[in-house]
Amino acid sequence: MTTLGIIGAGHIGSQVARAAVAHGYDVVISNSRGPETLSDLVAELGPRARAATSAEAGAAGDVVVVTVPLHALSKVPVEPLAGKIVLDTNNYYFERDGHIDALDKGETTTSELLQEHLPTSKVVKAFNQIRSGEITTDGAPAGAEDRRALATASDFDEAVEFVTSFYDELGFDTVNVGPLRESWRVERDRPAYVVRQNAAELRENLARANRLP
């Protein structure tokens, strides 16, 4: 049984929690305001879920999902996530996060920034190019015609393998973009961002992407 630690209980974090619990995962979820503020969500999720601090969620998770605004990345605990696969759902919204020169110039990606912050973790891009509500509604059985596909990227094969398996459990095909440095292809304002697409269409959209949108 895999325990999923979730750091960030916003739209994406709460939906990933719902999907994970529905597929038999235990979930430890946190936010920036404290575990007591998550009582309604935990009650909804049921006995497989509990609320904790970010450090506790990171320590409890066999795999950890980091789904906080980019401007809060520096607050993600480092040591509890050491050696673990860490799913990064982030997107860069300069209107919210402020301008980050290296991102504006196309010199790095949001996932590479998280990997730099978590040097001993295995960061993998996940769930950043789907609207949160669709995580629990758009899945389909393996082999279904026109099954929706989601992208992933990582410098670690085992992280890609986990996301591929997890996506499949939730009802999605996977397209591997490659290393983290290529994850810009599924970031905001690119052709593959938040559109419904099957695997072939996703590959086409990835190929069409410009480094700077």
C-alpha positions as CSV (number, residue, x, y, z in Angstrom):
1,M,0.0,0.0,0.0
2,T,1.4,3.4,-1.0
3,T,0.9,6.5,1.1
4,L,0.7,9.7,-0.8
5,G,2.0,12.8,1.0
6,I,0.4,15.9,-0.5
7,I,1.9,19.3,0.2
8,G,-0.8,21.8,-0.8
9,A,-4.5,21.3,-0.5
10,G,-5.8,23.7,-3.2
11,H,-7.7,22.7,-6.3
12,I,-5.1,20.2,-7.7
13,G,-4.0,18.8,-4.3
14,S,-7.5,18.1,-3.1
15,Q,-8.5,16.5,-6.4
16,V,-5.4,14.3,-6.5
17,A,-6.3,13.3,-2.9
18,R,-9.8,12.3,-4.0
19,A,-8.5,10.3,-6.9
20,A,-5.8,8.6,-4.8
21,V,-8.2,7.6,-2.0
22,A,-10.7,6.3,-4.6
23,H,-8.0,4.0,-5.9
24,G,-6.9,2.6,-2.6
25,Y,-4.1,5.0,-1.6
26,D,-3.6,6.4,1.9
27,V,-3.3,10.1,1.9
28,V,-1.6,12.6,4.3
29,I,-2.4,16.1,3.2
30,S,-1.2,19.5,4.3
31,N,-1.6,23.2,3.6
32,S,0.0,26.4,4.8
33,R,-2.7,27.2,7.3
34,G,-2.5,24.1,9.5
35,P,-4.1,20.7,9.7
36,E,-7.1,21.9,11.7
37,T,-8.3,23.8,8.6
38,L,-8.5,20.6,6.6
39,S,-11.1,18.9,8.8
40,D,-13.9,19.1,6.2
41,L,-11.8,17.7,3.4
42,V,-10.4,14.9,5.5
43,A,-14.0,14.0,6.6
44,E,-15.0,13.9,3.0
45,L,-12.0,11.7,2.0
46,G,-12.7,9.2,4.8
47,P,-10.5,6.9,6.9
48,R,-7.7,6.6,4.3
49,A,-6.9,10.3,4.8
50,R,-5.5,12.5,7.5
51,A,-4.3,16.1,7.8
52,A,-0.8,17.0,8.9
53,T,1.9,19.7,8.6
54,S,3.8,19.9,5.4
55,A,6.9,18.3,7.1
56,E,4.7,15.5,8.4
57,A,3.0,14.9,5.1
58,G,6.4,14.8,3.4
59,A,7.8,12.4,5.9
60,A,4.7,10.1,5.8
61,G,4.5,9.9,2.0
62,D,6.2,7.0,0.2
63,V,5.6,9.4,-2.8
64,V,5.0,13.1,-2.3
65,V,2.9,15.6,-4.4
66,V,4.1,19.2,-4.2
67,T,1.3,21.5,-5.3
68,V,2.0,24.9,-3.9
69,P,2.2,28.3,-5.7
70,L,5.6,28.8,-7.3
71,H,6.3,31.8,-5.0
72,A,6.0,29.4,-2.0
73,L,8.5,26.8,-3.3
74,S,11.2,27.8,-0.8
75,K,8.9,26.8,2.0
76,V,8.6,23.2,0.8
77,P,10.4,21.0,3.4
78,V,13.6,19.5,2.1
79,E,14.8,16.7,4.4
80,P,11.5,14.8,4.7
81,L,11.4,14.5,0.9
82,A,15.0,13.2,0.6
83,G,15.3,10.2,-1.7
84,K,11.6,10.2,-2.6
85,I,9.7,10.6,-5.8
86,V,8.1,14.1,-5.8
87,L,5.4,15.0,-8.2
88,D,5.5,18.7,-9.2
89,T,2.2,20.1,-10.4
90,N,3.4,23.7,-10.7
91,N,2.9,26.3,-13.4
92,Y,4.3,29.8,-13.6
93,Y,1.8,32.6,-13.3
94,F,3.8,35.8,-13.1
95,E,0.6,37.7,-12.2
96,R,0.6,35.6,-8.9
97,D,4.3,34.7,-8.4
98,G,6.0,37.8,-9.6
99,H,8.4,37.8,-12.6
100,I,11.2,35.2,-12.4
101,D,13.9,36.2,-14.9
102,A,15.2,32.7,-15.6
103,L,11.7,31.6,-16.5
104,D,10.9,34.7,-18.5
105,K,14.1,34.1,-20.6
106,G,13.4,30.3,-21.0
107,E,16.6,29.4,-19.1
108,T,14.9,26.9,-16.7
109,T,11.6,25.4,-15.9
110,T,9.4,25.3,-12.9
111,S,10.2,21.6,-12.3
112,E,14.0,22.3,-12.5
113,L,13.5,25.0,-9.8
114,L,11.9,22.5,-7.5
115,Q,14.6,19.9,-8.3
116,E,17.2,22.6,-7.3
117,H,15.3,23.1,-4.0
118,L,15.1,19.4,-3.4
119,P,18.5,18.1,-4.6
120,T,18.2,14.7,-3.1
121,S,14.6,14.1,-4.3
122,K,13.4,12.7,-7.7
123,V,11.2,15.4,-9.1
124,V,8.7,14.5,-11.9
125,K,6.2,16.7,-13.7
126,A,2.6,15.7,-13.2
127,F,-1.0,17.0,-13.3
128,N,0.1,20.5,-14.4
129,Q,-1.7,20.5,-17.8
130,I,-5.2,19.4,-16.7
131,R,-7.9,21.4,-15.0
132,S,-8.3,20.2,-11.5
133,G,-11.9,19.1,-11.8
134,E,-11.1,16.9,-14.8
135,I,-8.7,14.7,-12.7
136,T,-11.7,12.9,-11.3
137,T,-14.0,13.0,-14.3
138,D,-11.9,12.5,-17.5
139,G,-10.4,9.1,-16.8
140,A,-11.2,6.1,-18.9
141,P,-10.2,2.4,-18.8
142,A,-6.9,1.4,-20.5
143,G,-7.4,0.8,-24.2
144,A,-10.5,3.0,-24.4
145,E,-10.9,4.8,-27.7
146,D,-9.5,8.4,-27.6
147,R,-8.4,8.0,-24.0
148,R,-7.0,11.3,-22.6
149,A,-3.3,11.5,-22.2
150,L,-1.2,13.5,-19.8
151,A,2.5,14.4,-20.0
152,T,5.3,13.8,-17.6
153,A,9.0,14.6,-17.4
154,S,11.8,13.7,-15.1
155,D,15.6,13.0,-14.8
156,F,14.7,9.8,-13.0
157,D,13.3,6.7,-14.8
158,E,11.7,5.4,-11.7
159,A,9.8,8.6,-11.2
160,V,8.4,8.4,-14.7
161,E,7.4,4.8,-14.1
162,F,5.5,5.8,-11.0
163,V,3.6,8.6,-12.7
164,T,2.9,6.4,-15.7
165,S,1.4,3.8,-13.4
166,F,-0.5,6.3,-11.3
167,Y,-1.9,8.1,-14.4
168,D,-3.1,4.7,-15.7
169,E,-4.8,3.9,-12.4
170,L,-6.7,7.2,-12.7
171,G,-7.6,6.6,-16.3
172,F,-5.1,8.4,-18.4
173,D,-2.4,7.5,-20.9
174,T,1.1,9.0,-20.5
175,V,3.5,10.7,-22.8
176,N,7.0,11.1,-21.5
177,V,8.4,14.4,-22.5
178,G,12.0,13.5,-21.4
179,P,14.2,15.1,-18.8
180,L,13.0,18.1,-16.7
181,R,14.7,20.5,-19.0
182,E,12.1,19.6,-21.6
183,S,9.1,20.1,-19.3
184,W,8.6,23.6,-20.6
185,R,6.7,21.9,-23.5
186,V,3.7,21.4,-21.2
187,E,3.8,24.6,-19.3
188,R,1.3,27.4,-19.5
189,D,0.4,28.9,-22.9
190,R,1.8,26.0,-24.9
191,P,-0.3,24.0,-27.2
192,A,-0.6,21.0,-24.8
193,Y,-1.7,23.0,-21.9
194,V,-5.1,22.3,-20.4
195,V,-6.7,20.9,-23.5
196,R,-8.2,17.4,-23.9
197,Q,-6.0,15.3,-26.1
198,N,-5.2,11.7,-26.7
199,A,-1.6,10.4,-26.8
200,A,-1.1,11.1,-30.5
201,E,-2.5,14.6,-30.3
202,L,-0.4,15.3,-27.2
203,R,2.8,14.3,-29.0
204,E,1.8,16.6,-31.9
205,N,1.2,19.5,-29.5
206,L,4.5,18.9,-27.7
207,A,6.3,19.1,-31.0
208,R,4.5,22.3,-31.9
209,A,5.6,24.1,-28.7
210,N,7.9,27.1,-28.7
211,R,10.4,27.6,-26.0
212,L,9.0,31.0,-25.3
213,P,5.2,31.2,-25.9
